[in-house]
């Protein structure tokens, strides 16, 4: 049976390299990647359960991780080198809008004592990716040192990226903008009604007091998207939660 795989970027942060390297345990799985023509190397870490799962799958198994983590054999390292090479080659396309790179896997480190690939005090950006293969889930970390990024730092912003995309392909640019906007979170509120009371009455409110609103129970409610009144709706419930049913879409001038 074929097992599905998926990945999702879950976090990105800026730390010094020693914070990352000190958290590593043995055996570790680090790919040291040359980012030519950028100077220096970046580091890609794959969690042990993911690594053993991929090895098992490539050797004809069900893709199950080991019950107990152990050192990698020579044969397993050869397989992992192929996996790292595939991941490294995938870096070309996303970097294309910033700089044309020819990434190359230099070596694999499995001992955390030899993980001082980058200066301990150097600032790095860590992108954490959650990878799921079948039922096995684990993390992949990509460490980008400041020294590698410094020559192209001014290009690492969305304004530059989108302007470059627009010059190359207007349709892709529009699709990307539309996709980002569609995922944006917007606040929606339903206003049950309004009322005005004196400060003295407000100060004397107690539990159980009733405030009369200017809206009847059979009247439509105003639904605001941000600060714009966009819909009219009737109150109700759905699955034991308060809800509203949209009755009309209001034009902007209304």
C-alpha positions in Angstrom: 0.0 0.0 0.0 1.4 3.4 -1.0 1.9 5.8 2.0 1.3 9.5 1.5 3.8 12.2 2.6 3.4 15.8 3.4 5.4 18.7 4.8 4.6 22.0 6.3 6.8 24.9 7.6 5.8 25.3 11.2 8.3 27.9 12.6 11.1 30.2 11.8 13.3 32.0 14.3 16.7 33.8 14.7 19.1 32.4 17.3 22.8 31.9 17.7 24.2 28.6 16.4 25.3 27.3 19.8 21.7 27.3 21.0 20.9 24.9 18.1 24.0 22.7 18.4 23.8 22.4 22.2 20.3 20.9 21.8 21.5 18.1 19.5 21.8 14.5 20.8 23.6 11.5 19.4 23.2 10.1 16.9 22.4 13.2 15.0 21.8 13.6 11.2 23.2 16.8 9.8 23.8 17.5 6.1 26.4 20.2 5.4 25.5 22.0 2.2 27.6 24.3 0.1 25.5 27.2 -1.3 27.8 28.2 -4.2 28.2 31.0 -5.3 27.2 32.2 -1.8 30.1 31.8 0.6 29.8 29.3 3.5 27.6 26.4 4.2 24.1 25.8 5.6 23.0 22.9 7.7 20.0 20.6 7.2 19.0 18.4 10.1 16.6 15.4 9.7 15.1 13.8 12.9 16.0 10.2 13.6 12.5 8.8 13.4 12.1 10.3 9.9 15.5 9.0 8.7 14.9 5.4 9.9 11.4 5.5 8.4 12.7 6.6 5.0 15.5 4.0 5.1 13.0 1.2 6.0 10.7 2.3 3.1 13.5 2.5 0.5 14.6 -1.0 1.6 11.2 -2.5 1.0 9.7 -2.2 4.5 6.5 -0.5 5.6 8.3 2.7 6.5 8.4 2.1 10.3 10.9 3.9 12.6 13.1 2.0 15.0 11.9 1.4 18.5 15.4 2.4 19.8 17.6 5.0 18.2 21.1 3.6 17.3 24.1 4.7 15.1 23.7 4.5 11.3 25.4 1.8 9.4 27.5 2.5 6.3 24.7 1.2 4.0 22.2 3.4 5.7 24.4 6.5 5.3 24.7 5.8 1.6 20.9 5.8 1.4 20.7 8.9 3.5 23.2 10.6 1.3 20.8 10.1 -1.7 17.9 11.5 0.3 19.9 14.6 1.3 21.0 15.1 -2.3 17.3 15.1 -3.4 16.5 17.7 -0.7 19.5 19.8 -1.7 18.5 19.9 -5.3 15.0 21.1 -4.3 16.6 24.2 -2.9 17.4 25.6 -6.3 13.8 26.6 -7.3 12.8 28.5 -4.2 16.1 30.4 -4.2 15.8 31.3 -7.9 14.0 34.7 -7.2 16.9 35.7 -4.9 20.0 34.2 -6.5 20.9 31.4 -8.8 22.6 28.8 -6.6 24.3 25.4 -7.2 23.9 23.7 -3.8 26.0 20.7 -3.1 26.0 18.2 -0.2 29.5 18.3 1.2 29.2 15.7 3.9 26.9 14.2 6.6 27.7 14.4 10.3 26.2 12.0 12.7 28.1 12.9 15.9 26.9 16.1 17.7 30.5 16.7 18.9 31.5 17.4 15.3 28.5 19.6 14.7 30.4 22.9 15.2 30.2 23.6 11.5 29.3 27.2 12.1 30.8 29.6 14.6 28.9 29.1 17.9 28.2 32.9 18.3 27.0 33.4 14.7 23.4 34.4 14.2 21.4 31.9 12.2 17.8 31.6 10.9 16.2 28.3 11.6 13.3 27.1 9.5 11.5 24.2 11.1 9.5 21.9 8.7 7.1 19.3 9.9 7.3 16.2 7.7 4.8 13.3 7.8 5.4 10.0 5.9 2.5 7.7 6.4 2.0 7.6 10.1 5.5 8.7 11.0 5.9 12.4 11.8 9.1 14.3 12.5 10.9 17.6 12.1 13.5 18.9 9.6 15.5 22.0 10.5 17.3 24.2 8.0 19.9 26.5 9.5 20.9 29.5 7.5 23.9 31.4 8.9 24.0 35.2 8.6 27.3 35.1 6.8 25.8 33.1 4.0 22.7 35.4 3.7 24.5 38.7 4.1 25.3 39.3 0.4 21.6 38.8 -0.6 20.0 40.2 2.6 18.4 43.1 0.8 16.6 40.7 -1.6 15.1 38.6 1.2 11.9 40.4 1.6 8.4 39.9 0.1 8.3 43.2 -1.7 11.4 42.3 -3.7 10.2 38.8 -4.3 6.8 39.7 -5.6 8.1 42.5 -7.7 10.6 40.1 -9.3 7.8 37.5 -9.8 5.5 40.2 -11.5 8.3 41.1 -14.0 8.7 37.5 -14.9 5.1 36.2 -15.0 2.1 38.4 -14.2 -0.3 35.4 -13.9 1.9 33.6 -11.3 2.2 36.9 -9.5 -1.6 37.3 -9.3 -2.1 33.7 -8.3 0.4 34.1 -5.5 -1.1 37.3 -4.2 -4.6 35.8 -4.4 -3.4 32.6 -2.5 -1.9 34.7 0.3 -4.9 37.0 0.6 -7.3 34.0 0.8 -5.4 32.6 3.8 -5.4 35.9 5.7 -7.3 36.0 9.0 -10.0 38.6 9.2 -12.2 39.5 12.3 -15.9 39.1 12.0 -18.4 40.2 14.6 -22.2 40.1 14.9 -23.7 43.0 16.8 -26.7 42.0 18.8 -27.7 45.6 19.5 -26.7 48.8 21.2 -27.7 50.6 24.3 -26.8 53.8 26.2 -26.8 54.1 30.0 -25.5 56.7 32.4 -22.2 56.3 34.2 -24.0 56.1 37.4 -26.2 53.2 36.2 -23.1 51.5 34.8 -21.3 51.7 38.2 -24.3 50.1 39.9 -24.7 47.1 37.6 -24.9 43.7 39.3 -25.1 40.1 38.2 -28.6 39.5 36.9 -29.4 43.1 35.8 -30.9 43.4 32.3 -29.7 46.0 29.8 -32.3 46.7 27.1 -31.0 46.7 23.5 -32.3 48.6 20.6 -32.9 45.5 18.5 -35.8 43.1 18.6 -35.4 39.3 18.7 -37.0 39.1 15.2 -34.9 41.8 13.6 -31.8 41.3 11.5 -28.3 41.7 13.1 -25.5 43.8 11.6 -22.4 41.7 10.7 -19.1 43.5 10.5 -16.0 42.4 8.6 -13.3 44.4 10.4 -15.0 47.8 10.7 -17.1 47.5 7.6 -20.8 46.5 7.9 -21.0 43.8 5.2 -23.9 41.4 6.0 -27.3 41.3 7.6 -28.2 38.1 9.5 -30.7 36.4 11.8 -29.5 34.9 15.1 -29.7 31.2 15.8 -27.6 28.2 16.8 -25.6 25.5 15.2 -24.2 22.4 17.0 -24.9 23.9 20.4 -23.0 27.1 19.5 -24.4 30.6 18.9 -24.5 31.3 15.2 -26.0 33.7 12.6 -27.6 33.0 9.2 -26.7 35.4 6.5 -29.8 37.0 5.0 -28.3 39.6 2.7 -25.1 41.1 1.5 -24.9 44.9 2.0 -23.3 47.1 -0.6 -20.3 49.2 0.5 -22.3 52.5 0.5 -24.9 51.0 2.8 
